[in-house]
Amino acid sequence: MKGFKFFFDANGKALVTALNRAQRRNLSLYGRDIRQGARRSIKKKQATRRQLENARMKVRNKKDRKRKERALNTIRRRNRITSDPGSPPFSHSPDDMIRDIRYGYDSKSMTVVAGYMKTKRGKTPQVLEHGGTTSAYVFITRPGQNPEQKRTTIRVAARPAIWPQHGNALDKYNQRLKDSVK
């Protein structure tokens, strides 16, 4: 075999040990690449520090009032922005879903599992990844009345963040696998 050097003992134990170690290392790196790519693909859409400062400032004159209104409108507009279906979701709060993306290596089945960790948010990350329906609070506004809040079922188009990273990580995995056992 070209490129492979093995020193065999009576049982071939060294070969099996080297292959298992290389596979474990490469699969762990594969899971890490998926996680990092998914975390990087989720863009943050939160107010900047300057916008928050302007929104909290005390109004002393007409110029300050305009600056404060402009900052508040920008913050409201940014919080309403949603990603296009098929592209990764936006994160509207600091480290919202980004922290919850994990990976794990299962030594018994020699596989890697990457995805969202189960949290108090229920099935929201899974619905964003695969699409589907979920319940949400919707504000209904009618002219001349106060907005009312109503819980309803909404349909969400898929906004995958983890699955698209599989292809990129697989290319790196194949490159690592070539020279992993020496």
Secondary structure, 3 states (H helix, E strand, C coil): CCCCCCCCCCCCHHHHHHHHHHHHHHHHHHHHHHHHHHHHHCEECCCCHHHHHHHHCCCCCHHHHHHHHHHHHHHHHHHHCCCCCCCCCEECCCCCCCCCEEEEEECCCCEEEEEECCCCCCCHHHHHHHCEEEEEEEEECCCCCCCEEEEEEEEECCCCCCCCHHHHHHHHHHHHHHCCCC
